[in-house]
Every structure is written in structure tokens, then in C-alpha cells.
Amino acid sequence: MSQVIFLKIFMHFTNKRRNKPLYKKFLTLRKNIQNSDKFLRFRKKKWQKFQHLTLKFNRKRFYDPISHVLFNFKNFFSRKFKYNLQNKQRLSFFYGKLRKSYLKKLVKSTLKSSKSTSIHETILFIKELETRLDTAIYRTYFSYSFRNARQLISHQKVYVNNKIVQSNSYNLKKGDVISFDASVFDFITSNILNSKIWPTPPKHFYINYKILQILVIEDISYTNCLSYYPFWLDFNSFIRFYEK
């Protein structure tokens, strides 16, 4: 009996530590990656400067993920590794800590598709990320985080075209309808009401807030992704980093 109790206590603290939001990543990456305000309530000294800078530059900005960056040649080689590392970590953390193996596989398939379709690899890469099922649920504010979206999927509460889907990376297509189990309606409604609804949901989704359904009405194009990211991401350098 005592071993069972010990095991339950151990699993409780293990899961709590594993699922704890990694707000410390905000400090190392110097960005409010998940566009959250919770860290503004932290009182430790190490957060004061970050909170001040976040509030100072809190105006809404738009970043073009298709554009390219030209490095300053001064200290180029010493800064390039740090720049690429932070850029990679920001992207992975923003999309709910995607694994390195998955991202590398995604880059390779994107490059292959780019050669056959003559579409820029950055556009295809963003499209692959934004057509994921968990991304759609997060972008429409039906969940407050990627982790929360993945919990709904893993608990069999999400349907695509009236069929249960348990894959977070399921690729949505034009005409797909996302619906939810009635048991989570109150939870989803609470997420929507507590969200800032900023940035506005992507235009390739039609959202029915009355019956809590999401309809994919068009293919994603690079012209409507300026408000997707609250900070700068250099997709071109990211793809070159994993192309090797």
C-alpha cells in the first residue's frame, strides 16, 4: 500500500514538473514567445528588466516571415551560431516544443516539394506548420496553448469530418470541418471568452462560435501570415540550418 502511495506522489510531482510552463525560456530567448501575460505577475528581480522591455515595446507589430536578413559582417562568425540557435529554439517553443527530428524531416520534405512545384520553400514550410490540427485549434482560440490543444486531441475530443483524430500533426485540407465533443464545450467557450482574440484568427478558417466548429475554406497563402508571429522569425536561416 505504501509503495502505491509513494508512486502516486512521485508521478504527481513528475508530471507537474514536466508540464510546468517554461517561462524561463522567455529570458534566454529574449522574447515573449507564447504571447502570454502571466510572467508580468512575477516578482523576482530577474524578471524586472524583461517585464519593463515587454511593456515598453508592447505595441502591436507585424513581421514578414518571408523576408530575408542580411547579417552585419562585424562579429559575423561569433554571432551566427547564437543567432541560429535562438532562432531554432524560438520556432520550436512557439509551436509547443516540436522535436528536432520532426523539424528536420519537415524541412527535407519542404525542400523536395519546392523543387517539384517551384514554390518558395519558406511558404511551403509555414503552410506545413499552419495546417497542423493542433495549430488550427490554437490559432482559433479554442485552446489557450498548444499543449492544451494536444490534450484535447489525445483525449479523443476532436473530430475532423466527424471522425476522431488523435494525431497532433494531422494536415488539414480545404473543406475539412473540425468539431468537438459536447463534454468540452464549456471548456472551449471559457478559452474563447478569456482570450484577447489578437491577432485575429487566420482568414483561411471560417469559425462558427455558436456550434463550435472550424471550417477550412481556402488554402494557406503567404499573403495572410504577417500577423501569425508576435516576434521576428528567420525562416530562411532556419531552413538552411536543417538543410545540412
C-alpha positions as CSV (number, residue, x, y, z in Angstrom):
1,M,0.0,0.0,0.0
2,S,2.8,2.4,0.9
3,Q,4.5,1.7,-2.4
4,V,1.4,2.6,-4.3
5,I,1.0,5.9,-2.4
6,F,4.7,6.7,-3.0
7,L,4.3,6.0,-6.7
8,K,1.3,8.3,-6.9
9,I,3.1,11.1,-5.1
10,F,6.2,10.6,-7.4
11,M,4.1,10.7,-10.6
12,H,2.2,13.8,-9.4
13,F,5.4,15.9,-8.9
14,T,7.0,14.4,-12.0
15,N,4.0,15.4,-14.2
16,K,3.8,18.8,-12.5
17,R,7.5,19.5,-13.3
18,R,7.2,18.1,-16.8
19,N,4.1,20.2,-17.7
20,K,5.1,23.4,-15.9
21,P,5.2,26.3,-18.4
22,L,8.8,27.0,-19.3
23,Y,8.6,30.8,-18.7
24,K,12.4,30.8,-18.1
25,K,12.8,30.3,-21.8
26,F,11.4,33.8,-22.3
27,L,14.5,35.1,-20.6
28,T,17.1,33.1,-22.5
29,L,15.4,33.7,-25.9
30,R,14.6,37.3,-25.0
31,K,11.1,37.2,-26.5
32,N,7.6,36.7,-25.2
33,I,7.3,33.5,-27.3
34,Q,3.8,32.4,-26.5
35,N,2.3,35.9,-26.2
36,S,1.4,35.4,-22.6
37,D,0.9,38.0,-19.8
38,K,1.3,35.6,-16.8
39,F,5.0,36.5,-16.4
40,L,4.1,40.1,-15.7
41,R,2.9,39.0,-12.3
42,F,6.3,37.5,-11.3
43,R,8.1,39.4,-8.6
44,K,11.7,38.1,-8.7
45,K,14.4,40.6,-9.7
46,K,15.5,38.6,-12.7
47,W,12.1,39.3,-14.4
48,Q,12.0,43.1,-13.9
49,K,14.1,44.1,-16.9
50,F,12.3,41.7,-19.2
51,Q,8.9,42.9,-17.9
52,H,9.9,46.6,-18.4
53,L,11.1,45.9,-22.0
54,T,7.9,44.0,-22.8
55,L,5.6,46.7,-21.6
56,K,7.8,49.4,-23.3
57,F,7.5,47.8,-26.7
58,N,4.0,46.4,-26.2
59,R,2.6,47.9,-29.4
60,K,1.2,45.6,-32.0
61,R,3.8,44.7,-34.7
62,F,3.7,42.7,-37.8
63,Y,6.6,40.6,-39.0
64,D,7.0,39.3,-42.5
65,P,8.3,35.7,-42.2
66,I,9.1,35.6,-46.0
67,S,11.7,38.4,-45.9
68,H,15.4,37.7,-45.6
69,V,18.0,39.1,-43.2
70,L,21.5,40.4,-44.2
71,F,24.0,40.0,-41.4
72,N,26.3,42.8,-40.4
73,F,29.8,41.4,-41.2
74,K,31.2,42.7,-37.9
75,N,31.4,39.8,-35.5
76,F,29.5,37.7,-38.1
77,F,31.1,34.3,-37.3
78,S,30.9,34.7,-33.5
79,R,27.2,35.6,-33.6
80,K,26.0,33.4,-36.3
81,F,25.8,30.2,-34.2
82,K,23.9,32.0,-31.4
83,Y,21.6,33.6,-33.9
84,N,20.7,30.3,-35.5
85,L,20.3,28.5,-32.2
86,Q,18.0,31.1,-30.7
87,N,16.0,31.3,-34.0
88,K,15.6,27.5,-33.9
89,Q,14.5,27.4,-30.2
90,R,12.0,30.2,-30.7
91,L,10.3,28.4,-33.6
92,S,10.2,25.1,-31.7
93,F,9.0,26.7,-28.5
94,F,6.3,28.8,-30.2
95,Y,4.7,25.7,-31.8
96,G,4.7,23.8,-28.5
97,K,8.2,22.4,-28.4
98,L,8.4,20.5,-31.6
99,R,11.1,17.9,-31.8
100,K,14.3,18.3,-33.7
101,S,13.8,15.1,-35.7
102,Y,10.3,16.3,-36.7
103,L,11.5,19.7,-37.8
104,K,14.4,18.2,-39.8
105,K,12.1,15.8,-41.5
106,L,9.7,18.7,-42.3
107,V,12.5,20.8,-43.8
108,K,13.6,17.9,-46.1
109,S,10.1,17.3,-47.4
110,T,9.5,21.0,-47.9
111,L,12.7,21.4,-49.9
112,K,11.7,18.4,-52.0
113,S,8.2,19.8,-52.7
114,S,9.7,23.2,-53.5
115,K,11.8,21.8,-56.3
116,S,8.9,20.0,-57.9
117,T,6.3,22.9,-57.5
118,S,8.7,25.9,-57.9
119,I,7.1,27.5,-54.8
120,H,9.4,29.1,-52.3
121,E,10.4,26.7,-49.5
122,T,9.6,29.2,-46.8
123,I,6.0,29.4,-48.0
124,L,5.7,25.6,-48.0
125,F,7.3,25.3,-44.6
126,I,4.9,27.8,-43.0
127,K,2.0,26.0,-44.7
128,E,3.0,22.7,-43.2
129,L,3.1,24.2,-39.7
130,E,-0.1,26.1,-40.0
131,T,-2.2,23.2,-41.4
132,R,-1.4,21.0,-38.4
133,L,-4.5,20.2,-36.4
134,D,-3.2,21.5,-33.1
135,T,-2.1,24.8,-34.7
136,A,-5.7,25.3,-36.1
137,I,-7.2,24.8,-32.6
138,Y,-4.7,27.2,-31.1
139,R,-5.0,29.8,-33.8
140,T,-8.8,30.0,-33.4
141,Y,-8.5,30.4,-29.6
142,F,-10.4,27.2,-28.9
143,S,-7.4,26.3,-26.7
144,Y,-5.1,28.7,-24.7
145,S,-1.9,26.9,-25.7
146,F,-0.5,24.2,-28.0
147,R,-0.2,21.8,-25.0
148,N,-3.9,22.3,-24.2
149,A,-4.8,21.7,-27.9
150,R,-2.8,18.5,-27.8
151,Q,-4.6,17.3,-24.7
152,L,-8.0,17.7,-26.4
153,I,-6.7,15.7,-29.3
154,S,-5.2,12.9,-27.3
155,H,-8.3,12.6,-25.1
156,Q,-10.4,11.9,-28.3
157,K,-12.4,15.2,-28.0
158,V,-11.6,16.4,-31.5
159,Y,-13.3,15.3,-34.8
160,V,-12.3,16.1,-38.3
161,N,-15.1,15.4,-40.8
162,N,-17.0,13.6,-38.0
163,K,-14.1,11.2,-37.3
164,I,-11.9,11.1,-34.2
165,V,-8.3,12.2,-34.9
166,Q,-5.6,11.6,-32.4
167,S,-2.6,12.9,-34.4
168,N,-1.4,16.4,-33.5
169,S,0.3,16.8,-36.8
170,Y,-2.7,15.8,-38.9
171,N,-2.6,18.0,-42.0
172,L,-5.9,19.8,-42.7
173,K,-7.1,20.4,-46.3
174,K,-9.6,22.8,-47.9
175,G,-13.2,21.7,-46.9
176,D,-12.2,19.9,-43.7
177,V,-14.5,20.5,-40.7
178,I,-13.2,20.5,-37.1
179,S,-15.7,19.8,-34.4
180,F,-15.5,18.9,-30.7
181,D,-17.1,16.5,-28.2
182,A,-20.0,18.1,-26.3
183,S,-18.3,17.3,-23.0
184,V,-15.6,20.0,-23.7
185,F,-18.0,22.8,-24.9
186,D,-17.9,24.7,-21.7
187,F,-14.1,24.5,-21.5
188,I,-13.7,25.7,-25.1
189,T,-16.2,28.5,-24.5
190,S,-14.2,29.6,-21.5
191,N,-11.0,29.7,-23.5
192,I,-12.6,31.9,-26.2
193,L,-14.1,34.3,-23.7
194,N,-10.8,34.6,-21.8
195,S,-8.7,35.1,-24.9
196,K,-7.6,38.5,-26.3
197,I,-8.7,37.5,-29.9
198,W,-5.4,39.0,-31.1
199,P,-4.1,38.5,-33.6
200,T,-7.4,37.8,-35.3
201,P,-7.8,34.2,-36.4
202,P,-6.4,33.3,-39.9
203,K,-8.6,34.1,-42.8
204,H,-8.4,30.6,-44.2
205,F,-10.7,29.5,-41.3
206,Y,-14.4,30.0,-41.0
207,I,-15.3,29.8,-37.3
208,N,-18.8,29.1,-36.1
209,Y,-18.8,30.1,-32.4
210,K,-22.4,29.1,-31.9
211,I,-21.9,25.3,-32.6
212,L,-18.1,25.5,-32.0
213,Q,-16.9,24.3,-35.4
214,I,-14.0,25.3,-37.6
215,L,-14.2,25.1,-41.4
216,V,-11.1,25.3,-43.6
217,I,-12.3,27.5,-46.5
218,E,-9.2,28.0,-48.6
219,D,-5.6,27.0,-48.9
220,I,-3.0,29.0,-46.9
221,S,-1.0,31.6,-48.8
222,Y,1.9,33.6,-47.7
223,T,0.0,36.9,-48.1
224,N,-2.0,36.5,-44.9
225,C,0.6,35.3,-42.5
226,L,2.0,38.7,-41.4
227,S,0.2,38.6,-38.0
228,Y,1.0,34.9,-37.3
229,Y,4.0,35.6,-35.2
230,P,4.4,38.3,-32.4
231,F,8.2,38.3,-32.9
232,W,10.7,38.0,-35.7
233,L,11.5,34.5,-37.0
234,D,14.1,34.0,-39.7
235,F,12.6,31.0,-41.6
236,N,15.2,31.2,-44.4
237,S,18.1,30.7,-41.9
238,F,16.1,28.0,-40.1
239,I,15.7,26.0,-43.3
240,R,19.4,26.5,-44.2
241,F,20.3,25.3,-40.7
242,Y,18.4,22.0,-41.1
243,E,19.2,21.6,-44.8
244,K,22.6,20.1,-44.0
